[in-house]
C-alpha cells in the first residue's frame, strides 16, 4: 500500500515567468540548471550514466516538463537516485509530491525544514511591506501551506554528506528559512546556493522577467531572519566558490561571482536588508 502524500500546491498556477523559463544550461559537464518559470532546479550527474540527483523541484503543476527535461538529458525513463531540497518554499517544492509518486525516490532536507515538508506547519506569511518591486507586492498571493511527504522525506545526514552524491557536502545556510541548505563541492569549488543569495533582483518583476544578472541577498518578502541570512552569505563567501547556481537568476562564475559575493557579504546591511518590514526584529 502506497502511503498517502499531500500537495496543497497541486493545481495551483502562479502567473510569473521569465525569458529563461523552459531553458536548460549545462553549467559543468555534470551540473545542469533548468529554469522552471522563475526558479532554478539542478540535475547533478554525468549524462552518459543514469546516476544523478535532483536539487529542488520547481513550481507547482510543471512536473511533466521536468520529467521530460530529465529524460532528454539522461535518457528515456531516467529517474534520480534522490531529490535534495534546499528548503520547502512553494517554488522549490512545487512538484515534489508528484515527482516522488512518478519516480518513487527518497527526498532529503535539513531537519529544521521537516515541519514544512510533513504537513505540520505553514511558513510565515510573505511580507509585502518590504520596499521593492512588483513581485514583493504580489507576494501575499504566494502559497505558504506545507506539503506532506510523509515517510518519503528524511533528514540529511548529520555529517554533512549528500546522499548519492559523494563529492558534495551540504551546508546549513539559514535565514531565508530555518533549515535552508546549500551544497558545495570542494574539488572544483562549485556551489548550489538555493536562495541563500540569488543572481537576480527577485523583488523586481522586470528584472525577474529579463533575468538581469546581479548578485543579491535572499528574496526579501520571504526572508524571516536577516542576521542569520547575513551570516550564511559570509559563510558561503568564505568558501570562495568559482561557480554558483542559485535558486533565481542565471548561473555565475569567475570574477563576477567573486566580486559580487564579496560585496554582498561586506555590505549586506545596505544591499540586502530592507529598510522596513515585518521580520526585521529578528
Buried (B, 14 or more C-beta within 10 A) or exposed (E): EEEEBBBBBBEBEBEBBBEBBBBBBEBBEBBBBBBBBBBBBBBBBEBEEBBBBBBBBBBBBBBEBBBEBBEEBBEEEBBBBBBBBBBBBBBBBBBBBBBBEBBEBBBBBBEBBBBBBBBEBEBEEBBBBBEBBBBBBBBEEBBBBBBBBBEBBBEBEEEEBBBBBEBBBBBBBBBBBBBBBBBBBEEEBBBBBBBBBBBBBBBBBEBBBEBBBBBBBBBBBBBBBBBBBBBBBBBBBEBEBBBBBBBBBBBBBEEEBBEBBEEBBEEBEEBBBBEEBBBBEE
